[in-house]
């Protein structure tokens, strides 16, 4: 039934959800780093998030970053926003997985684990080595996917 049309290669589920996280990151309002997150269970998207200002507050893109200890504290992290969005909509996250374009900071890691998420897929490792140690200790799977599909895959 494909006729003369080329048949597109289907991406894996992991790549599909990471691509959605990459797309979510395009909504970021902090120019320092754009991060996206997608929470999934049974191949179904439960929630998404991106790093942006507190709801109703001005964005970094409008008034600049609010820096403390080399971090912008004006924004809520993508992972936290995805968790809050799920809570806001009454979505249970126990047993879900999260896809994040950058590995979570330690504070977001703690929230993710306490929400019942046991697998974290990430596109790039970002800063916090504590996450690696605690993940191993707690039996949390950390899976590095990279941000782009490898050529010829």
Secondary structure, DSSP 8 states (H G I E B T S, - for coil): --TTS-------HHHHHHHHHHHHHTT---TT---EEEEEETTEEEEEEE-EESTTS--HHHH---EETTEE-SEE-HHHHHHHHHHHTT---TT-EEEEEE---HHHHHHHHHTT--EEEEEE--S-HHHHHHHHHHT-EEEE--SS--TT-
